[in-house]
């Protein structure tokens, strides 16, 4: 069975970068009727925050990415403890006492000599007496995994055949001085015990993958299929990593971006296929193919989210948005449906509806070009009192044409601008019944 997981650290809100990882894992699981686990990587109590656990869950739910199982690393410490003692017994885990300052100095020396800054395993040479002495002086040490200095190879689900020479890597620290288990170990234990078959994550984890493959093998586990997607960049090609905090899903939600716009974009971004606006998640599942993803950095441009949202909204029937229109925009029930069908082709996000409603309810500041001033006042005199219906526009403009001789655009455009304060918008006949106030006539 295909089992995947999304494993965010609750140190911030869900953003386009980690959502992309979540979505790919979700789609792979759904595609084969598999199992999707949400795993909260919260072994670091100093950085993890409960509000982020809640916000990540809330945002995933808003997007429609439900999970079959939820796990928290902070509740699985016994499992990590057990695995650590297993590795210790097999002499794959050793205690080291160097301070960060000492390590930095050694790395500097190595670099100066033209050597790679790989940990020299000095701790392996310590006798028990020396270790006791260091422990008495410095407290507990860190625990490092003893890598097997050989090439580590795997068939990557996106990058193809990959190999990394373990001799170029330092033995990774799996347990900190204060006993805290680090992600590298915790993730392996979880992936093994939870039967994870596929791990899709960002290319920034490639080295972790090499190390984790060795740990899994040291524990006699089954190595999952690893796949590393490219990282997102901005328009200029710079990594988005630092800006990701500003690309939070909840901010897009706040701006009225539709979940399907976000999901449709992220399911295709970085593939050879065009972005297609899907109407539901099942449609994304059907067309999904991980092998279509490429390895080159992928540009993310949030204007696409607005365009897709606009296109998506145009397809929605009133029933899908009635709650939003009545509760958030404040349109009275009696005209809410008319309001929706009149405006849906002229918005990019649901938030734009608020601006339209303000125009209809309060009236817009008239926009009158100097050469049209007389024409507009003549026309306004011919405008009957409301309420209006869908025939009002035609009757009125016929009368204005008869009186002024203006036709076509020269007739319609100044009137549109006078009534709505802008040169673009929904069909004027559909707008008229919604106009509660016309400032041009008051
Ligand atoms: N908590 C890790 C992260 O957010 C998980 C990486 C992984 O998928 O293994 O980067």
Boltz pocket constraint, residues with backbone or C-beta under 6 A from the ligand:
constraints:
  - pocket:
      binder: B
      contacts: [[A, 5], [A, 7], [A, 8], [A, 9], [A, 41], [A, 183], [A, 187], [A, 200], [A, 201], [A, 205]]
      max_distance: 6.0
